[in-house]
Amino acid sequence: MKVLEIKNIVRKDVPIYYRMFFSGCACLELAANNSIERQINFSIEIKPTGLKEIIVALDEPVDYPLLPLKKALKAAIEDLDHNGNLPL
């Protein structure tokens, strides 16, 4: 399983300054020649300790185990955030 890209990321307006909500489209490669696109919603919350917590939700079901899928999506989102590629 591999996250190819997360595209069309849109930030939702939230009055809480330490919590950011986003939606986008995740392009996933589940097997050798099996790639799919699914709408996702995710949030990044900055805890009082300074650590960031990422929560991912898929809008449509996927025929793949959710734990490794969410772990890979969280890693891709963390990479986007670290490189400054998320919309402000």
N, CA, C and O atoms as a GROMACS GRO file, in nm:
protein
  352
    1MET      N    1   0.084  -0.117   0.000
    1MET     CA    2   0.000   0.000   0.000
    1MET      C    3   0.089   0.123   0.000
    1MET      O    4   0.187   0.131   0.074
    2LYS      N    5   0.053   0.219  -0.085
    2LYS     CA    6   0.134   0.339  -0.099
    2LYS      C    7   0.043   0.458  -0.126
    2LYS      O    8  -0.053   0.449  -0.203
    3VAL      N    9   0.072   0.571  -0.061
    3VAL     CA   10   0.000   0.695  -0.088
    3VAL      C   11   0.075   0.766  -0.201
    3VAL      O   12   0.188   0.810  -0.183
    4LEU      N   13   0.010   0.777  -0.316
    4LEU     CA   14   0.074   0.841  -0.430
    4LEU      C   15   0.077   0.992  -0.413
    4LEU      O   16   0.181   1.055  -0.432
    5GLU      N   17  -0.038   1.051  -0.377
    5GLU     CA   18  -0.045   1.195  -0.352
    5GLU      C   19  -0.176   1.228  -0.283
    5GLU      O   20  -0.271   1.150  -0.284
    6ILE      N   21  -0.180   1.345  -0.223
    6ILE     CA   22  -0.303   1.401  -0.168
    6ILE      C   23  -0.322   1.534  -0.240
    6ILE      O   24  -0.241   1.625  -0.227
    7LYS      N   25  -0.432   1.543  -0.316
    7LYS     CA   26  -0.452   1.662  -0.399
    7LYS      C   27  -0.583   1.731  -0.363
    7LYS      O   28  -0.663   1.679  -0.286
    8ASN      N   29  -0.601   1.848  -0.420
    8ASN     CA   30  -0.722   1.929  -0.398
    8ASN      C   31  -0.749   1.953  -0.249
    8ASN      O   32  -0.862   1.939  -0.203
    9ILE      N   33  -0.646   1.987  -0.177
    9ILE     CA   34  -0.659   2.010  -0.033
    9ILE      C   35  -0.720   2.148  -0.009
    9ILE      O   36  -0.672   2.249  -0.060
   10VAL      N   37  -0.827   2.150   0.070
   10VAL     CA   38  -0.896   2.274   0.103
   10VAL      C   39  -0.904   2.284   0.255
   10VAL      O   40  -0.943   2.189   0.322
   11ARG      N   41  -0.866   2.401   0.308
   11ARG     CA   42  -0.876   2.422   0.452
   11ARG      C   43  -1.013   2.478   0.486
   11ARG      O   44  -1.062   2.569   0.420
   12LYS      N   45  -1.074   2.423   0.589
   12LYS     CA   46  -1.204   2.468   0.636
   12LYS      C   47  -1.184   2.572   0.747
   12LYS      O   48  -1.094   2.558   0.830
   13ASP      N   49  -1.268   2.674   0.747
   13ASP     CA   50  -1.257   2.779   0.848
   13ASP      C   51  -1.310   2.729   0.982
   13ASP      O   52  -1.423   2.682   0.993
   14VAL      N   53  -1.225   2.739   1.084
   14VAL     CA   54  -1.260   2.697   1.219
   14VAL      C   55  -1.214   2.807   1.314
   14VAL      O   56  -1.101   2.856   1.301
   15PRO      N   57  -1.298   2.848   1.409
   15PRO     CA   58  -1.259   2.958   1.499
   15PRO      C   59  -1.155   2.919   1.603
   15PRO      O   60  -1.105   3.006   1.674
   16ILE      N   61  -1.120   2.792   1.614
   16ILE     CA   62  -1.022   2.749   1.713
   16ILE      C   63  -0.883   2.754   1.648
   16ILE      O   64  -0.859   2.686   1.548
   17TYR      N   65  -0.793   2.835   1.701
   17TYR     CA   66  -0.666   2.860   1.636
   17TYR      C   67  -0.568   2.742   1.641
   17TYR      O   68  -0.477   2.736   1.559
   18TYR      N   69  -0.584   2.649   1.734
   18TYR     CA   70  -0.490   2.538   1.746
   18TYR      C   71  -0.538   2.411   1.676
   18TYR      O   72  -0.474   2.306   1.686
   19ARG      N   73  -0.649   2.421   1.605
   19ARG     CA   74  -0.704   2.306   1.533
   19ARG      C   75  -0.733   2.346   1.389
   19ARG      O   76  -0.803   2.444   1.364
   20MET      N   77  -0.679   2.270   1.293
   20MET     CA   78  -0.700   2.298   1.151
   20MET      C   79  -0.770   2.178   1.087
   20MET      O   80  -0.729   2.064   1.107
   21PHE      N   81  -0.875   2.204   1.010
   21PHE     CA   82  -0.949   2.100   0.940
   21PHE      C   83  -0.928   2.114   0.790
   21PHE      O   84  -0.928   2.225   0.737
   22PHE      N   85  -0.910   2.002   0.723
   22PHE     CA   86  -0.887   2.000   0.579
   22PHE      C   87  -0.970   1.891   0.515
   22PHE      O   88  -1.013   1.796   0.581
   23SER      N   89  -0.992   1.905   0.384
   23SER     CA   90  -1.048   1.797   0.304
   23SER      C   91  -0.966   1.789   0.177
   23SER      O   92  -0.905   1.887   0.134
   24GLY      N   93  -0.965   1.671   0.117
   24GLY     CA   94  -0.887   1.653  -0.004
   24GLY      C   95  -0.915   1.518  -0.067
   24GLY      O   96  -1.004   1.444  -0.023
   25CYS      N   97  -0.840   1.486  -0.169
   25CYS     CA   98  -0.855   1.362  -0.242
   25CYS      C   99  -0.723   1.285  -0.235
   25CYS      O  100  -0.619   1.335  -0.279
   26ALA      N  101  -0.728   1.165  -0.180
   26ALA     CA  102  -0.607   1.082  -0.166
   26ALA      C  103  -0.600   0.982  -0.280
   26ALA      O  104  -0.696   0.908  -0.305
   27CYS      N  105  -0.488   0.978  -0.349
   27CYS     CA  106  -0.463   0.879  -0.453
   27CYS      C  107  -0.380   0.768  -0.389
   27CYS      O  108  -0.269   0.791  -0.342
   28LEU      N  109  -0.436   0.647  -0.387
   28LEU     CA  110  -0.375   0.535  -0.318
   28LEU      C  111  -0.346   0.421  -0.414
   28LEU      O  112  -0.426   0.392  -0.503
   29GLU      N  113  -0.232   0.356  -0.397
   29GLU     CA  114  -0.200   0.236  -0.472
   29GLU      C  115  -0.208   0.119  -0.374
   29GLU      O  116  -0.121   0.103  -0.288
   30LEU      N  117  -0.314   0.039  -0.386
   30LEU     CA  118  -0.338  -0.070  -0.292
   30LEU      C  119  -0.260  -0.195  -0.328
   30LEU      O  120  -0.209  -0.264  -0.239
   31ALA      N  121  -0.250  -0.226  -0.456
   31ALA     CA  122  -0.175  -0.343  -0.503
   31ALA      C  123  -0.095  -0.300  -0.626
   31ALA      O  124  -0.088  -0.181  -0.658
   32ALA      N  125  -0.036  -0.396  -0.694
   32ALA     CA  126   0.052  -0.365  -0.806
   32ALA      C  127  -0.015  -0.277  -0.912
   32ALA      O  128   0.041  -0.175  -0.951
   33ASN      N  129  -0.132  -0.314  -0.959
   33ASN     CA  130  -0.199  -0.235  -1.062
   33ASN      C  131  -0.337  -0.190  -1.016
   33ASN      O  132  -0.429  -0.181  -1.098
   34ASN      N  133  -0.352  -0.163  -0.889
   34ASN     CA  134  -0.482  -0.127  -0.834
   34ASN      C  135  -0.471   0.007  -0.761
   34ASN      O  136  -0.437   0.010  -0.643
   35SER      N  137  -0.498   0.118  -0.832
   35SER     CA  138  -0.497   0.248  -0.766
   35SER      C  139  -0.638   0.304  -0.761
   35SER      O  140  -0.718   0.287  -0.853
   36ILE      N  141  -0.666   0.373  -0.652
   36ILE     CA  142  -0.799   0.431  -0.630
   36ILE      C  143  -0.782   0.573  -0.577
   36ILE      O  144  -0.675   0.612  -0.530
   37GLU      N  145  -0.890   0.649  -0.586
   37GLU     CA  146  -0.896   0.783  -0.527
   37GLU      C  147  -1.012   0.786  -0.430
   37GLU      O  148  -1.122   0.739  -0.462
   38ARG      N  149  -0.989   0.841  -0.313
   38ARG     CA  150  -1.094   0.852  -0.211
   38ARG      C  151  -1.088   0.991  -0.149
   38ARG      O  152  -0.980   1.047  -0.127
   39GLN      N  153  -1.206   1.045  -0.120
   39GLN     CA  154  -1.215   1.172  -0.048
   39GLN      C  155  -1.180   1.148   0.098
   39GLN      O  156  -1.226   1.051   0.159
   40ILE      N  157  -1.098   1.237   0.155
   40ILE     CA  158  -1.062   1.226   0.295
   40ILE      C  159  -1.085   1.359   0.364
   40ILE      O  160  -1.084   1.465   0.302
   41ASN      N  161  -1.106   1.352   0.493
   41ASN     CA  162  -1.110   1.467   0.581
   41ASN      C  163  -1.005   1.442   0.688
   41ASN      O  164  -0.994   1.331   0.740
   42PHE      N  165  -0.928   1.546   0.720
   42PHE     CA  166  -0.829   1.529   0.826
   42PHE      C  167  -0.814   1.657   0.904
   42PHE      O  168  -0.843   1.767   0.856
   43SER      N  169  -0.768   1.639   1.027
   43SER     CA  170  -0.745   1.754   1.114
   43SER      C  171  -0.606   1.744   1.175
   43SER      O  172  -0.553   1.635   1.196
   44ILE      N  173  -0.550   1.859   1.202
   44ILE     CA  174  -0.421   1.868   1.270
   44ILE      C  175  -0.445   1.955   1.393
   44ILE      O  176  -0.483   2.071   1.383
   45GLU      N  177  -0.421   1.896   1.509
   45GLU     CA  178  -0.440   1.969   1.634
   45GLU      C  179  -0.306   1.982   1.704
   45GLU      O  180  -0.232   1.884   1.719
   46ILE      N  181  -0.274   2.102   1.748
   46ILE     CA  182  -0.151   2.126   1.822
   46ILE      C  183  -0.183   2.115   1.970
   46ILE      O  184  -0.260   2.193   2.025
   47LYS      N  185  -0.123   2.017   2.034
   47LYS     CA  186  -0.146   1.990   2.176
   47LYS      C  187  -0.072   2.094   2.261
   47LYS      O  188   0.017   2.161   2.209
   48PRO      N  189  -0.106   2.109   2.389
   48PRO     CA  190  -0.036   2.204   2.477
   48PRO      C  191   0.114   2.175   2.490
   48PRO      O  192   0.192   2.264   2.521
   49THR      N  193   0.153   2.050   2.466
   49THR     CA  194   0.295   2.015   2.473
   49THR      C  195   0.371   2.054   2.347
   49THR      O  196   0.494   2.044   2.343
   50GLY      N  197   0.298   2.098   2.242
   50GLY     CA  198   0.361   2.135   2.117
   50GLY      C  199   0.359   2.025   2.013
   50GLY      O  200   0.396   2.048   1.898
   51LEU      N  201   0.316   1.906   2.050
   51LEU     CA  202   0.307   1.795   1.955
   51LEU      C  203   0.182   1.811   1.868
   51LEU      O  204   0.082   1.866   1.912
   52LYS      N  205   0.190   1.762   1.746
   52LYS     CA  206   0.076   1.769   1.655
   52LYS      C  207   0.010   1.633   1.646
   52LYS      O  208   0.077   1.531   1.629
   53GLU      N  209  -0.123   1.632   1.657
   53GLU     CA  210  -0.201   1.510   1.644
   53GLU      C  211  -0.280   1.518   1.513
   53GLU      O  212  -0.353   1.614   1.490
   54ILE      N  213  -0.265   1.416   1.429
   54ILE     CA  214  -0.334   1.411   1.300
   54ILE      C  215  -0.442   1.305   1.307
   54ILE      O  216  -0.417   1.191   1.346
   55ILE      N  217  -0.564   1.343   1.270
   55ILE     CA  218  -0.677   1.251   1.266
   55ILE      C  219  -0.729   1.246   1.124
   55ILE      O  220  -0.758   1.350   1.065
   56VAL      N  221  -0.741   1.125   1.068
   56VAL     CA  222  -0.784   1.106   0.929
   56VAL      C  223  -0.915   1.029   0.925
   56VAL      O  224  -0.932   0.931   0.998
   57ALA      N  225  -1.007   1.073   0.838
   57ALA     CA  226  -1.134   1.002   0.817
   57ALA      C  227  -1.156   0.989   0.667
   57ALA      O  228  -1.141   1.086   0.592
   58LEU      N  229  -1.194   0.869   0.624
   58LEU     CA  230  -1.226   0.844   0.484
   58LEU      C  231  -1.375   0.858   0.463
   58LEU      O  232  -1.454   0.812   0.546
   59ASP      N  233  -1.416   0.922   0.352
   59ASP     CA  234  -1.558   0.941   0.325
   59ASP      C  235  -1.624   0.815   0.267
   59ASP      O  236  -1.743   0.793   0.287
   60GLU      N  237  -1.546   0.734   0.197
   60GLU     CA  238  -1.599   0.613   0.134
   60GLU      C  239  -1.523   0.492   0.184
   60GLU      O  240  -1.405   0.502   0.218
   61PRO      N  241  -1.588   0.376   0.189
   61PRO     CA  242  -1.517   0.255   0.235
   61PRO      C  243  -1.409   0.211   0.134
   61PRO      O  244  -1.419   0.236   0.014
   62VAL      N  245  -1.306   0.146   0.188
   62VAL     CA  246  -1.196   0.095   0.108
   62VAL      C  247  -1.179  -0.052   0.142
   62VAL      O  248  -1.184  -0.091   0.258
   63ASP      N  249  -1.157  -0.132   0.040
   63ASP     CA  250  -1.138  -0.276   0.060
   63ASP      C  251  -0.990  -0.301   0.093
   63ASP      O  252  -0.917  -0.364   0.016
   64TYR      N  253  -0.950  -0.251   0.208
   64TYR     CA  254  -0.811  -0.264   0.254
   64TYR      C  255  -0.814  -0.242   0.405
   64TYR      O  256  -0.898  -0.166   0.453
   65PRO      N  257  -0.724  -0.304   0.481
   65PRO     CA  258  -0.721  -0.282   0.627
   65PRO      C  259  -0.698  -0.134   0.661
   65PRO      O  260  -0.609  -0.069   0.605
   66LEU      N  261  -0.778  -0.082   0.753
   66LEU     CA  262  -0.774   0.061   0.781
   66LEU      C  263  -0.651   0.106   0.859
   66LEU      O  264  -0.603   0.218   0.836
   67LEU      N  265  -0.598   0.025   0.949
   67LEU     CA  266  -0.483   0.069   1.029
   67LEU      C  267  -0.361   0.106   0.944
   67LEU      O  268  -0.310   0.217   0.960
   68PRO      N  269  -0.313   0.019   0.854
   68PRO     CA  270  -0.198   0.060   0.772
   68PRO      C  271  -0.232   0.174   0.676
   68PRO      O  272  -0.147   0.257   0.644
   69LEU      N  273  -0.358   0.178   0.630
   69LEU     CA  274  -0.399   0.285   0.540
   69LEU      C  275  -0.395   0.420   0.610
   69LEU      O  276  -0.340   0.516   0.556
   70LYS      N  277  -0.453   0.427   0.731
   70LYS     CA  278  -0.451   0.554   0.805
   70LYS      C  279  -0.310   0.593   0.848
   70LYS      O  280  -0.277   0.711   0.852
   71LYS      N  281  -0.228   0.495   0.881
   71LYS     CA  282  -0.090   0.523   0.920
   71LYS      C  283  -0.013   0.585   0.803
   71LYS      O  284   0.062   0.681   0.822
   72ALA      N  285  -0.031   0.531   0.683
   72ALA     CA  286   0.036   0.586   0.565
   72ALA      C  287  -0.017   0.725   0.532
   72ALA      O  288   0.060   0.813   0.494
   73LEU      N  289  -0.148   0.746   0.545
   73LEU     CA  290  -0.205   0.878   0.519
   73LEU      C  291  -0.154   0.981   0.620
   73LEU      O  292  -0.124   1.094   0.583
   74LYS      N  293  -0.146   0.943   0.747
   74LYS     CA  294  -0.093   1.034   0.849
   74LYS      C  295   0.051   1.072   0.820
   74LYS      O  296   0.090   1.188   0.837
   75ALA      N  297   0.131   0.976   0.775
   75ALA     CA  298   0.271   1.005   0.741
   75ALA      C  299   0.279   1.101   0.623
   75ALA      O  300   0.363   1.191   0.622
   76ALA      N  301   0.192   1.082   0.522
   76ALA     CA  302   0.192   1.172   0.406
   76ALA      C  303   0.147   1.312   0.445
   76ALA      O  304   0.202   1.411   0.398
   77ILE      N  305   0.046   1.322   0.532
   77ILE     CA  306  -0.002   1.452   0.578
   77ILE      C  307   0.103   1.521   0.663
   77ILE      O  308   0.123   1.642   0.651
   78GLU      N  309   0.171   1.446   0.748
   78GLU     CA  310   0.278   1.503   0.830
   78GLU      C  311   0.390   1.557   0.742
   78GLU      O  312   0.448   1.662   0.772
   79ASP      N  313   0.421   1.487   0.634
   79ASP     CA  314   0.524   1.532   0.540
   79ASP      C  315   0.479   1.661   0.470
   79ASP      O  316   0.559   1.753   0.454
   80LEU      N  317   0.353   1.667   0.428
   80LEU     CA  318   0.302   1.790   0.366
   80LEU      C  319   0.308   1.908   0.463
   80LEU      O  320   0.346   2.018   0.424
   81ASP      N  321   0.271   1.884   0.588
   81ASP     CA  322   0.274   1.990   0.689
   81ASP      C  323   0.417   2.034   0.718
   81ASP      O  324   0.444   2.154   0.728
   82HIS      N  325   0.507   1.939   0.730
   82HIS     CA  326   0.646   1.971   0.759
   82HIS      C  327   0.710   2.053   0.647
   82HIS      O  328   0.792   2.141   0.674
   83ASN      N  329   0.674   2.024   0.522
   83ASN     CA  330   0.731   2.095   0.408
   83ASN      C  331   0.656   2.224   0.374
   83ASN      O  332   0.696   2.296   0.283
   84GLY      N  333   0.548   2.253   0.446
   84GLY     CA  334   0.472   2.376   0.424
   84GLY      C  335   0.384   2.371   0.301
   84GLY      O  336   0.359   2.475   0.240
   85ASN      N  337   0.336   2.254   0.262
   85ASN     CA  338   0.255   2.241   0.141
   85ASN      C  339   0.105   2.235   0.169
   85ASN      O  340   0.027   2.206   0.079
   86LEU      N  341   0.063   2.262   0.292
   86LEU     CA  342  -0.079   2.269   0.323
   86LEU      C  343  -0.126   2.413   0.310
   86LEU      O  344  -0.052   2.506   0.342
   87PRO      N  345  -0.250   2.433   0.261
   87PRO     CA  346  -0.300   2.571   0.247
   87PRO      C  347  -0.318   2.639   0.383
   87PRO      O  348  -0.355   2.576   0.482
   88LEU      N  349  -0.292   2.769   0.384
   88LEU     CA  350  -0.307   2.846   0.509
   88LEU      C  351  -0.443   2.900   0.519
   88LEU      O  352  -0.476   2.967   0.617
   0.00000   0.00000   0.00000
